[in-house]
């Protein structure tokens, strides 16, 4: 093992001990180390970091993506500088950072119904039931895919209709109340799962046909296979629809319903942030730009608040 690799692994271990998950970040750091090793480099230089950041596996030309990769090299170099003074720390402005969030795809109620129908046609029956129930839950709760996959039986209170989401994206846990119809669907799946998989190997609420926990990392690719079966085709010039867009659709639909009902959206946004597990309401505010109708309603509300005159 090279000194660089040992120091990278020690650094990741230290950060994880402090509570950082570093899942994608850690993979990128070790990719950077491997890049340096294959070129015989024993010290980090700005040129090497720039070459790695822009030499992406899929030849991406996205400068924002390059900048994120450079962040990995820069942060590690900053740490390494204290151990090896020869380390170069790449300048913060070496790559342009014009951050923009890609506009999410918003599924219509008809498309969500079509997705559930497509999932129901999967085989064998346990796979069909699991996918149908997971997709339905994501659509009506806004859970992250990883959160749904991590649910254990003890986290699903079918009596009170509450999910306990533990150790979420930012290390926080939260309770997620459900509509009674969603609870009924989960109760039905609970019975069917026990019939079709009476001896699962894990305590997970949602299980695979092997009785194991669903792999959240493989869910997006499997979901992509359901899109054609549901009649959902790519939008020209847009990124392919994703399973994560169910979360976006839930959030935008909730905001639309509040605006249409005349609710005080400003006061309710922190509640929605908590429900979604956002670290702060700013992440939820972004959804106001996710739908032209939302923008129109928000603008109309603002105009009314100021008396409709400039």
N, C-alpha and C positions, 0 to 999 in steps of 0.2 A: 504494500500500500504506500502510495506517495505521501509526502508530507502535506501537500495541498489537500488531498482527499481526507487524510486524518483530521486536519484542521476543520474542513468543511463538516465532517460528521460530528466532530466535537461541538462545533457551533450550533448545528441543528439540534443536537441533544440538549444543549444549554437553553436554547430558545423554547423548545418544547417543554422543558421542565418548568418554564415560566408561564406555561399555559397556551403558547402559540401552537396551532395545529400544523401550519406550514406544509400543507399537502401539495398543492401545485408549486408553491415557492420552493419547497425542498427538492422536487423533481427538477426544476429549472436550475437550481444551484448545482446539483450533481451533474447535470448536463454540461454546465459551464466548466466544471472541474474536468470532466472527461474530454472536453474540447481542448483544454490546456494540456492535458496529459498526452493526447495523441500528437501534439505538436512539440512535445518535449519541453514545454514551458514550466519553470519552477517558481515563477513569480507573476503576479497579475500586472498587466500593462494596459493602458488605455486603448492601444491599438488592438490588442487581443480581445478585450471586452467588447469593443465596437464590432470587430469581425464576427464574434460569436452572436451578439445580439441581433445582427442583421442577417446572419446565415441561418434562417429558420428552417425547420424540417420540411415544411411545405412551400418554401420559397415565397413566404408572405412579403408583400411590399407595404404592409400597414405600419406606418411610422409610430402610431400609438402602441402597437404590439411590440415593436422594436424597443420603444422607450421602457415598457414594462419589463422586458427581459434585461435591459441595461440596469434597471433598478436593482435587480437581483445581484448582478456583478458589482455594482457600486456599494451596496450595503455590506456585502461580504468583504469587499476590499477595504472598506472603512474599518471593519473589525480586524482584518488581517494586518492593517498598517501598524497596529500597536504591537504586533508580534514580529513583523518583518518590515523594517523601515524602507526597504526597496520597493514595496508595493505601491503602485500608482492608483489613485482614486479617480475614476473617470469624472470629468466635470458634469455638473447637473444639467447643463444646457447643450450637451453634445448631440442629443437627438431632440427634434421638435416634439413637443407634447401638446397636441391639439386634441384634448380628450373629448370624446363624444360618445354618448350612449346610443346604441342602435335602437331605433324605434321598434317596439315589440309588436308581434303579430297578435291580433285580438280575435279569438275564436268567437263565432256567433253561437247562440244556443243550439241552432240546428247542426252546426259542425261538431259541437261537443256531443250531442246525441248520436251523430254518425260515428264518432270515435268510440263511444261506448258500445254501439252495435257491432262495430268492427272487432272490438276486443272480445265481445261475446261469442264471436265465431272462431276464436282461437282454439287450438287443441293442445293438450287434453283439457277436460273440464276445469281442473284446478287452475291451470294457467289462465283460462278464459275468465274465471271468476275473480282471480287475483288482479289481473290487469283491469278488468271492468271496474272493480271496486276502488282500486288505487286511482285510476283516472277520474272517477266520480268524486273521490275525496279531494284530490288536487283542485278540481274545478270549483268545488263549493267551499273550500277552506283556505285556499291560497298557500298551502304548505309547500315548502321546498321538497323536491323529490327525495333528497337525502333524509329529510325529517320523517317522511312517510315510511321509508325503508327501515329507519332505526326504531320505529315504534315497536315496543314489546307488548305482550298481552296485558301486563299490569299497567301500561300507559293508556289503555283504552277503557274508559269507564262507560260501559254501555247502559248503566242505570241512570246516571246523571247527564250522559251525552257530552263528556268532556275528554279531550285528549291532553296528555301531558307530554310536551315536547322537551326532551332533555338535552342539555349540552349542545345547543344549536350552533349556528354559524359563528356567533361571537361569544361562545362559551356560556350563553345564558339559557335558562329554562323558562317555559311559559305554559300556561293552560290555555287550550283552544276550545271554547264551547261550540257545539254543533247544532244545526237545526235538527228537529226530531226526525225528519225524513232521511237525513244523512246517518243519524244514529241507527235507524231501522235498517238501512242498507248494510252498515257495518255488522249489525247483529245477524243479519242473514248470511253474510260472508263468514262470520265466526262459526256458525253452525255447519255450513257446507265445508269449510276448511277442516274442521274436526272429523267430518265424515270421510273426506278424501285423503287427508293426511293425518291419521290418528296418532302417529308417533314422530312428530317433527324433531329435528336435531337441535333446534334453537328455540328460544322463547318468543321469537318474532311474531307479531300479529299477522303480517303479510309474509307468506312463504312461497318458495318456488316449488316446482313439481318434485324436487329432491328433498323437500322438507327443510331447506336452508333459507337464510335471510336473502331477500332480494338485493342484488348488486346495483346500487344507485349509479355506478359508473357505466354500466352497460344499458341502463334504461333508455337513454336518449337514442341510441342506435336501434334498439328494439321498437321504440315508439315511431321512428322514421318509417318502419315497415308498415305501420298501421295507417299512415296518412293516405297512401293511394287507395287502400281498402275502404277508407272513409270518404273518398272522393274529394280530398283536400289537395289541390295542386299548387305547385310553387307560384309565387307572385313574381312576375318579371322584374328584375332589378332589385329584388329583396332577398334577404337571407331565408333559407328554408325554415319552415315552421318548426318549432321545438316543443318538447314537453314542458319546458320551463315557462313557455308562453301561457300555459294554463294559469299560472300564478299571476302573470300580468293581466290576463283577462278577468280574473276574479277581482283584482284590485280596481281596475278601471270600471267594471260593472258596478261595484259597490259605490264608488264615487259618483257615478252617473245617477244611481238610484237616490243618493242623498241630495244631489242637486235638484233632481226632478221633484222630490218631495218637499223642497224648500227648507231642508235641514241646515243647521249651522255647520258647514263643512269644516271651517277653520277650527272650531272647537272639537270636532270629532276626529280630525286627522291624527292627533296623538294616540287616540284609542286604536285606530286602524294600524298605526305603526307598531304598537304593542302586540296587537293580534298577529301581525305578519312577522314579528320578530326582528324588525328593523332596529338598528342601533340608535337612530334618532329620526325625528319626523322629516328631516331633509330628504331622506331616501324615499319617503312616501310622496313628498311634494312633486318629485320628478314625474310621477304618473299623471299629473295634470297635463303633461305635454304628450301623453300617449294616445290621445284620441281627439280628433278635430271637434267632436261634439262636446267633449269635456272642456276644451279651450273656449268654445263658444259660450257654454253655460257659465264658466268662471268669469269671462269677460262681461257677460250680461249682469252677473251678480255684482261685479265691481262697479259697473256703470250705474246700477240702481243705488248702490251704497253712496255714490257721490252725486246723486240727484239727477243723473242722466244728462249733465251738462259739463262743458269744459270751462 
